[in-house]
Amino acid sequence: MKKTLFDLSGLRALVTGSSQGIGYALAQGLAEAGAEIILNGRNTEKLSDAAQKLTENGHTVHQSSFDVTDHEIVKTHIDQIEKTIGAIDILVNNAGIQRRTPLEDFSSSDWKELMETNLDGVFHVGQAVANHMIKRNRGKIINICSVQSSVARITVAPYAASKGAVAMLTKGMCTDWAKYNIQINGIAPGYFETELTQPLVEDETFTAWLKSRTPANRWGKVDELIGSAVFLSSEASSFINGHILYVDGGLTSSL
C-alpha cells in the first residue's frame, strides 16, 4: 500500500457548519491528514474561536461565514473562495439543525427552516462547488447524513425526512457528476456525544435505551468519524461513489 494513499497534503477542504461539534472534529481530522481547511458557519465569533484553535495546532486555516440556505450568497462566497484562497478539492456538507416535536404539532415554519438548512443547503453548496470541480475534472464531496437517513424515531420525523433526502441527493450527485472524476459519498453518523446532544447524553433513560439499542453499547465519540472522512477525501476511495457509510456502532444492523 502506498504511504500517500490517505495523505491529504496539498489539498484544500471546505467544511460547512464547522465551528463546533462534528463539523469541527472533521475539519481538525482533515487538517491532521495534511489538508488546508476552510471553516464555515454563521456565528463569526464561534468560527474565529475554532479557527484560532486549529491555527495554534499548526494547521493552515481560513474562514468563510455564510448562510448555506441562500443560493446566491452561497455561490458568491464559493466563487470568492476559489478566486482568493484557491481550489476547493474537498467539500464536507455538514451544516444542519434538529427540531424535536411530535409530528402532529410540528410547525410549518420549523419544517421550512429544517429543510432549508439540512437539504437545500447541501444542494446550494454542492452545486456551487461542483461547478468548479467539473472544470478541473476532479473533486471529493462528502454529505453528512444520519442513521435517520434509513430509520426514524419519535419526535424527529422531519429531520429523518431531510436526512433521507440527503442520502438520495448524494446518490443523485453521483449519477450526474461521477463522469467528471468527482466522488460523492455520505457519512451517516449514529448517536455521538456533542455539545448539541449533551442533554440526551445526560438523560439516563435515553442513554440506557440507546445503549440497549446499539450493539456497541455506548455513545460514539466524534473523533471516531475522522477516519471515514479522511478515507472518503483521499485517493483510497477513488472508485467509491454514491455510497452511504454508516458509522453507528451497529445500530442500523440490529433489531
C-alpha positions as CSV (number, residue, x, y, z in Angstrom):
1,M,0.0,0.0,0.0
2,K,1.3,3.5,-0.9
3,K,2.1,5.5,2.2
4,T,0.5,8.5,0.5
5,L,-2.9,6.8,-0.1
6,F,-4.6,8.6,2.8
7,D,-2.4,11.7,2.6
8,L,-4.3,14.9,2.0
9,S,-1.3,17.2,1.8
10,G,-1.7,19.9,-0.9
11,L,-5.5,19.6,-0.8
12,R,-8.0,22.2,0.4
13,A,-11.2,21.3,2.2
14,L,-14.3,23.3,2.9
15,V,-16.3,22.0,5.9
16,T,-19.7,23.7,6.4
17,G,-21.1,24.1,9.9
18,S,-17.6,23.6,11.4
19,S,-17.4,25.9,14.3
20,Q,-18.2,23.1,16.8
21,G,-19.3,19.5,17.1
22,I,-18.9,17.0,14.3
23,G,-18.0,19.7,11.8
24,Y,-15.1,20.9,13.8
25,A,-13.9,17.4,14.6
26,L,-13.9,16.5,10.8
27,A,-12.1,19.8,10.0
28,Q,-9.5,19.0,12.6
29,G,-9.1,15.4,11.3
30,L,-8.7,16.5,7.7
31,A,-6.1,19.1,8.8
32,E,-4.2,16.5,10.7
33,A,-4.1,14.4,7.5
34,G,-2.5,17.3,5.7
35,A,-5.4,19.4,4.2
36,E,-5.7,23.1,4.3
37,I,-9.0,24.0,5.9
38,I,-11.8,26.5,5.2
39,L,-14.2,26.7,8.1
40,N,-17.7,27.8,7.6
41,G,-20.5,28.9,10.0
42,R,-23.0,31.7,10.6
43,N,-21.7,32.7,14.0
44,T,-18.5,34.6,13.3
45,E,-17.3,34.6,16.9
46,K,-17.5,30.8,17.2
47,L,-15.9,30.5,13.8
48,S,-13.0,32.7,14.8
49,D,-12.5,30.7,18.0
50,A,-12.5,27.4,16.1
51,A,-10.0,28.8,13.5
52,Q,-7.7,30.0,16.3
53,K,-7.6,26.6,17.9
54,L,-6.7,24.9,14.7
55,T,-4.1,27.6,13.8
56,E,-2.5,27.2,17.2
57,N,-2.1,23.5,16.4
58,G,-0.1,24.4,13.4
59,H,-2.7,24.0,10.7
60,T,-3.5,26.3,7.7
61,V,-7.0,27.6,8.3
62,H,-9.3,30.1,6.6
63,Q,-12.8,31.3,7.5
64,S,-15.8,31.9,5.3
65,S,-19.0,32.9,7.1
66,F,-22.1,32.5,5.0
67,D,-25.6,31.0,5.3
68,V,-25.9,27.8,3.3
69,T,-29.7,28.3,2.8
70,D,-29.2,31.3,0.4
71,H,-28.4,30.1,-3.1
72,E,-27.0,33.4,-4.4
73,I,-25.0,34.1,-1.3
74,V,-23.5,30.6,-1.4
75,K,-22.5,31.0,-5.0
76,T,-20.9,34.3,-4.3
77,H,-18.9,33.0,-1.4
78,I,-17.8,29.9,-3.2
79,D,-16.6,31.8,-6.2
80,Q,-14.8,34.2,-3.9
81,I,-13.0,31.3,-2.1
82,E,-12.0,29.8,-5.4
83,K,-10.6,33.2,-6.5
84,T,-8.8,34.4,-3.4
85,I,-7.9,31.3,-1.4
86,G,-7.8,28.6,-4.1
87,A,-9.4,25.5,-5.4
88,I,-11.8,23.6,-3.1
89,D,-10.6,20.0,-3.5
90,I,-12.8,18.5,-0.8
91,L,-16.3,19.6,0.3
92,V,-17.9,18.3,3.5
93,N,-21.6,19.3,3.7
94,N,-22.1,19.2,7.4
95,A,-24.3,22.2,8.3
96,G,-27.6,21.0,9.8
97,I,-30.1,21.6,12.6
98,Q,-32.5,19.5,14.6
99,R,-36.0,20.2,15.9
100,R,-37.7,17.7,18.2
101,T,-41.5,17.9,18.3
102,P,-44.3,15.3,17.8
103,L,-45.2,15.4,14.1
104,E,-48.8,16.4,14.7
105,D,-47.6,19.5,16.4
106,F,-44.7,20.3,14.1
107,S,-45.0,23.9,12.8
108,S,-44.7,24.7,9.1
109,S,-42.1,27.3,9.9
110,D,-39.9,24.8,11.7
111,W,-40.3,22.4,8.8
112,K,-39.3,25.1,6.3
113,E,-36.2,26.1,8.4
114,L,-35.1,22.5,8.9
115,M,-35.4,21.5,5.2
116,E,-33.7,24.8,4.0
117,T,-30.7,24.0,6.2
118,N,-30.4,20.2,6.1
119,L,-31.4,19.6,2.5
120,D,-31.4,22.8,0.5
121,G,-28.0,23.8,1.9
122,V,-26.5,20.6,0.6
123,F,-27.8,21.3,-2.8
124,H,-26.7,25.0,-2.8
125,V,-23.2,24.4,-1.6
126,G,-22.8,21.1,-3.5
127,Q,-23.8,22.7,-6.8
128,A,-21.6,25.8,-6.4
129,V,-18.5,23.8,-5.5
130,A,-19.2,21.1,-8.1
131,N,-19.3,23.6,-10.9
132,H,-15.6,24.4,-10.1
133,M,-14.7,20.8,-9.7
134,I,-16.2,19.9,-13.0
135,K,-13.9,22.3,-14.8
136,R,-10.9,20.7,-13.1
137,N,-12.2,17.1,-13.7
138,R,-11.6,16.1,-10.0
139,G,-13.0,16.5,-6.5
140,K,-14.5,14.9,-3.4
141,I,-17.8,15.7,-1.8
142,I,-18.9,14.2,1.5
143,N,-22.5,14.8,2.6
144,I,-23.2,14.2,6.3
145,C,-26.3,12.0,6.5
146,S,-27.6,10.2,9.6
147,V,-28.8,6.8,10.8
148,Q,-32.1,8.6,10.4
149,S,-31.5,8.5,6.6
150,S,-32.8,5.0,6.9
151,V,-34.7,4.7,10.2
152,A,-37.0,7.0,12.2
153,R,-37.7,7.8,15.8
154,I,-40.5,9.7,17.6
155,T,-40.5,13.5,17.5
156,V,-37.9,13.7,14.7
157,A,-39.8,12.7,11.6
158,P,-39.0,15.9,9.7
159,Y,-35.3,15.5,10.5
160,A,-35.4,11.9,9.3
161,A,-37.2,13.1,6.1
162,S,-34.4,15.7,5.5
163,K,-31.6,13.2,6.1
164,G,-33.3,10.5,3.9
165,A,-33.4,13.1,1.2
166,V,-29.7,14.0,1.7
167,A,-28.8,10.3,1.2
168,M,-30.8,10.2,-2.1
169,L,-29.3,13.6,-3.2
170,T,-25.9,12.0,-2.6
171,K,-26.7,9.2,-5.0
172,G,-28.2,11.7,-7.5
173,M,-25.0,13.8,-7.3
174,C,-23.0,10.7,-8.1
175,T,-25.1,9.8,-11.1
176,D,-24.6,13.3,-12.6
177,W,-21.1,14.1,-11.5
178,A,-19.1,10.9,-11.3
179,K,-18.2,11.2,-15.0
180,Y,-16.2,14.3,-14.1
181,N,-14.0,12.3,-11.7
182,I,-15.8,13.6,-8.7
183,Q,-16.5,11.1,-5.9
184,I,-19.6,12.0,-3.9
185,N,-20.4,9.9,-0.8
186,G,-22.2,10.2,2.5
187,I,-21.3,9.6,6.1
188,A,-24.2,8.6,8.3
189,P,-23.4,9.0,12.0
190,G,-25.3,7.2,14.7
191,Y,-25.6,8.9,18.1
192,F,-22.5,10.9,19.0
193,E,-21.6,12.9,22.0
194,T,-21.5,16.6,21.0
195,E,-22.5,20.0,22.5
196,L,-25.9,19.6,20.9
197,T,-26.6,16.1,22.1
198,Q,-25.3,16.7,25.7
199,P,-28.9,16.9,27.1
200,L,-29.6,13.5,25.7
201,V,-26.3,12.1,27.0
202,E,-27.2,13.3,30.5
203,D,-30.7,11.8,30.2
204,E,-30.3,8.5,32.0
205,T,-33.4,7.0,30.5
206,F,-32.5,7.9,26.9
207,T,-28.8,6.8,27.3
208,A,-30.0,3.4,28.7
209,W,-32.3,3.0,25.7
210,L,-29.5,3.9,23.3
211,K,-27.0,1.5,24.8
212,S,-29.5,-1.3,24.7
213,R,-30.4,-0.5,21.1
214,T,-26.8,-0.1,19.9
215,P,-24.7,-3.3,19.6
216,A,-21.5,-1.4,20.7
217,N,-23.4,-0.5,23.9
218,R,-22.3,3.2,24.0
219,W,-22.4,6.7,22.5
220,G,-20.0,7.4,19.7
221,K,-17.1,9.8,20.1
222,V,-16.7,12.5,17.4
223,D,-13.1,11.5,16.7
224,E,-14.4,8.1,15.5
225,L,-15.8,9.9,12.4
226,I,-12.5,11.2,11.3
227,G,-11.2,8.0,9.7
228,S,-14.3,7.8,7.5
229,A,-13.9,11.4,6.4
230,V,-10.2,11.0,5.6
231,F,-10.8,7.8,3.7
232,L,-13.6,9.4,1.6
233,S,-11.4,12.5,1.0
234,S,-8.4,10.6,-0.2
235,E,-7.2,8.6,-3.2
236,A,-8.1,5.4,-1.3
237,S,-11.7,6.0,-2.2
238,S,-11.1,6.8,-5.9
239,F,-13.7,4.2,-7.2
240,I,-16.3,4.6,-4.4
241,N,-19.2,6.8,-5.4
242,G,-22.8,7.3,-4.2
243,H,-22.2,5.2,-1.1
244,I,-23.6,6.0,2.3
245,L,-21.2,4.8,5.1
246,Y,-23.0,4.2,8.4
247,V,-20.8,4.9,11.4
248,D,-23.3,3.9,14.1
249,G,-21.9,1.2,16.4
250,G,-24.1,-1.3,14.6
251,L,-27.4,0.5,15.3
252,T,-28.8,0.1,11.8
253,S,-27.7,-3.6,11.7
254,S,-29.7,-4.8,14.7
255,L,-33.4,-5.0,15.7
